[in-house]
């Protein structure tokens, strides 16, 4: 399993994201070792807006849709963004948010790996991991600051953390 995850991460993410300046790939291997496969059934919601942000997810196959419930309107959810292989979601916990700012639904057959937020934060706090954490937040700020006021506020928090 680790070989598949490693090869997929290398294929889908920018090559320099996990690389140390000297080309050492130890961080990439450590990251991949902490990812566990997660298999959502059908078109189920993987994360629910307002629930505890306890996992970071990495998409390796298939598509997901972000959904937001505008708290000023009570009429359902709006579809915000299509997520594809190489995208992360559930990054709110790594940005200091206690809850997910949107729901994410699998669209058909997917392959996704997840890591507990606490594990991700332990990795990001290690020496040399700061740039990885910052780059992930920079890459996915547009996902976090979609349409609702709460999402815009979380995007502002992410930008503050990057300073």
C-alpha positions, 0 to 999 in steps of 0.5 A, spaced: 500 500 500 505 504 501 508 504 494 502 505 491 501 511 495 508 514 495 507 513 487 501 517 487 503 522 491 509 523 487 505 523 480 499 528 483 503 533 487 508 538 486 515 535 486 518 540 491 512 540 496 515 535 501 523 535 498 528 537 503 533 543 500 538 537 499 533 533 495 532 528 501 525 525 500 524 523 508 518 527 509 515 525 503 515 517 505 513 520 513 507 523 510 505 517 506 506 512 511 501 516 515 496 516 510 490 510 511 486 508 505 478 510 506 473 508 502 466 512 502 460 508 499 457 511 493 455 518 493 456 519 500 458 525 504 465 524 507 465 530 511 459 534 514 459 542 514 460 544 522 462 537 524 469 536 528 475 537 523 478 531 525 481 528 518 485 531 512 484 527 506 488 527 499 484 525 493 488 520 489 482 517 484 475 520 482 471 526 484 468 530 490 464 536 490 464 541 496 457 543 498 456 549 503 450 551 507 449 558 507 446 559 514 442 565 512 438 561 508 435 555 510 434 552 503 439 546 502 446 546 500 450 550 494 455 546 490 461 550 490 467 546 487 469 540 484 475 536 487 480 532 483 486 527 484 491 531 487 487 535 491 486 535 499 480 537 503 479 537 510 484 542 511 481 546 516 483 542 522 490 544 520 489 551 519 486 552 526 479 551 525 475 546 529 470 544 524 469 543 517 467 549 513 463 545 508 461 538 506 464 534 501 461 528 497 464 523 493 461 523 486 461 515 484 467 511 485 473 514 488 480 513 492 482 517 498 487 517 503 486 520 510 490 522 516 488 524 523 489 532 523 492 531 530 497 526 526 498 531 521 499 537 526 505 533 529 508 532 522 507 539 521 511 541 527 517 537 526 523 541 524 523 542 516 516 541 516 513 548 516 514 550 509 510 543 507 504 546 512 505 553 509 505 550 501 499 546 503 495 552 506 497 556 500 495 551 495 488 550 498 486 557 501 481 558 495 477 551 497 477 554 504 474 561 502 468 559 497 462 562 498 459 563 506 461 568 511 464 562 515 468 560 509 471 567 508 473 568 515 476 561 515 480 563 509 482 570 513 485 565 518 489 561 513 492 567 511 494 570 518 497 563 519 501 564 513 504 571 515 
